[in-house]
Amino acid sequence: MCAMIQTPHINSDENAFAKTVLMPGDPLRAKYVAENFLENPVLVNNVRGVQGYTGTYEGKTVSVMASGMGCPSIGIYSHELFTRFGVENIIRIGSAGAISPKLKIRDIVVALSAFTDSGYVRSFGFQGNVAPCCSYDLLRRAMDSAAAMNLRAFAGPVFSSDAFYSDVDTTTPLQRLGVLAVEMETAALYMNAARAGKNALTICTISDSLVTGEETTAQERQEGFTAMMKLALSIA
């Protein structure tokens, strides 16, 4: 018999999650992926409305579960999946704001590393500056798959910001340093993966541009970024 595991945030069978979990921020995006891409998806977690599903994709068992927004939130869920439920790989599928002028709306960014202003990274005992990195194997496979799918995908650093609204302009200095885009979760995910000895990768679709001011709608971000979803599933 399989044991039930209850944490403050996940209540599931110990074998409820696949070895690879896709992790959007939005619970509705998790539901959309499960219903539109997975065969026979089963709801395996709904604590606090953070929905997790497990099903199959092209014969592979895959899970998808929301992370919520920000480093603290994804930090909780990815930690529990890595350390309590035997998950080996987490692939974040989210949206990001372009900092680099070469990026267009709906381009895909694969995060090599994550600059951050979040205090989350200081909870690991090292007080110096940290820019955690992804799993090279997942990165290589994602870029190979993106090329085969003829996608506009760019690998490079992102900025994981603690604030969605801020009076501080970080765009110019980060742009000068070659940072591609800003989002809010990758640094925590990569730190947790490093600490647990597991694998993580962020794949984001550009939803808006800090350079041009272009943006997409909430509905487009929830359901329209299917190329990113298919790319993540191709390496799951």
N, C-alpha and C positions, 0 to 999 in steps of 0.2 A: 504494500500500500504506500501511496505517496503522502508525505506529510504536508500539512498546511503551514504556511509561513505568514505571520502577521507582523508587519511593521506599522509605524504610525501612518504610512502612506501607501502601502501595497498589501493587499490581502489575497493571496493566491496559493495554489498548489506549488510545491517546490519545483516541479517540472513544467510549470505553466508557460514559461517563456522559452523561446528558441535561443540558440547560441548567439544569434544576431538580432538586434532590436533596432528598428528605425525609430527615431525620436524627433518628431516635430514639436514645436512649442504649443501649438493649438490643439486641444482635444478634438475639435471638429475636423482638423486636418488628419488626425490619427484615424478617426472614424471614416473619413473619405478614402484614405489609402486602403483600409481594411475592406470596405465595401466594394471598391472599384478595382482592386488589384489582387487581393488575396482570395484563394479558394477556401470555402468552408471556414470563414473567420469565426473565432469564438471569443467572446468578451471574457478576459481573464482578470481584469482589475477595473474597478469603478469607484475606488475610495476617493472622496472629495470631487467626484466627477472627472477625475483624470483617467481617461479610458485607455485600457491596454487590450490589444487583440493578438491572437495567434492563429495563423492559417498557413497555407502553402502558396508558393509562387514558383511556377515552372518546376514543380516537384520538390522544392526546398522548403523546409519549415522556417517561417519568418514571423517575428513579432513586430508590432508597432505600438508605441505608447507615447502619450504627450509628456512634455517635461515642464510645462509652464514657462514663464518668462524670467530671465535673469540668471546670473550665476548661482545664487543660493537655491533656487528652485531646481534647476537641472542638476546641481550638486547633490541634492537629496536623492532624486530618483535614480541618477546614474550610479551613485554609491550603493544604493540598496540592490539594484540589478546586478552590479558587478560582484558584490560581496555576499549577498544572501540568496540569489536566484541562479547563480552559475552562468550568467551571461558573459560571453567572451568579447563581443564586438558591439559597439553602439555607433550608429551612423546618424548624426543629427541632420535633419532635412528642414531647413528654415528659410527665412527671408533675410536680406541684408540691404543696407544702403550703400551705394557706390561712393567711394572716395576717389578712386582712380578715374581719370577722364577717359581712359580707354574702354571702360565698361559701359554697356548699354543695358536698358531695361530688359529683363528676362535672360541676360547672360548668367552663366553659372560660375560660382566661385567655390573652389575646393581649398579648404583652409590648411595651409602648410603649418602655420603656427599662429599663436594668438597673443598680440599685445593686449594689455588690460590695465584699467585703473581700479579693478575690484580688489577689495580686501580679502576675498575668498582665498586667493593663492597664498596668503601669508599664514593660513591655518595649517600648513603642512610642515612647519618648523624651520623653514629657510627664509630669512628676512631680507635677502638680496632681491635683485630684479629677476623676474622669471617671465619667459615667453614660451609656454609649453607647446609641444609639437604633436602632430598627429602620428598615427601608425603609418610607416612608410609603405607597408604592403597594401593597406587599403588605399592609400593615395595613388600608388602606381597602378593598381587595378582600376581605380576610378578614372584616371586620366586616359588609360588605354581604352576603356569602355566608352568614354566620352568621344574619343577620336573615332571609334568604330561607328558611333551613333551620329557622327557629324554635328556635334554640339559645340557651341561657343563656350568652352570651359577654360578657366584661368586658375592656376595654382599659385598661391602666395599667402602672405600674412593677412590676417584680419585683426580688427580691434574689437574686443569684447568690453563694451561700456556698461558701467553700473547705472547710468542715467539715460533715459530715453529723451527727456527734456533737460537742457542744461544751458547755463549762461556762458559756459566755456567753449570756445571754438577750438576743437582739436583737428579739424579737417586739414588745415594747411600744413602743420608739422607732420602729421601722419602721411599725407600725400607725398611730402618730400622724402619720407622714409620708405616709400614703396608699398605702403599698406593699401590693400585693394578695396576693403569694404568694412563697414561697421555693423556689428550685431551685438548680442547680449549674453551668449551662453558658452561659447567654445572654450574659453580659458578654463572654466570649472570642469567641463567634460574632459578635456585633455589632462588636467591635473589628476582627476580621479582615476583615469585610465592608467596613467603613469604609476600612481601609488599602488594600484591593484595589480599591476602587471598585465593589463588587458589592452584592448585595441579600440581606438576611437578615430572618427573622421567626421568633419563637418562639410556638408554640401549645401550651399545656399544659392537661391535664386535672387538676383537683383530686383528688388521690388520698388525701389526709388533711388534717385540720384541726388547726392549732396552737391554735385557739380552743376547739373542742369536744372534741378528742381522737378523733374518728371517723377510721377508716382503711379502706382497701381491701386486698385480698390481692395477693400477687405475681402470681398468675394473672390476676386482674382487670386489673392494670396492664399486663400483657403483651398481653392479647387483648381486653379489655373496653371499651377507650376508642375505639370505632369512630367515634363522632361527630367526634372530633378528627381522626382519620385522613381521613374523608371531607371535612371542611372544608379540610384542607391540600391534598388532591388536587384540590379544586374550584378552587384558585387556582394550581395547578402549571403 
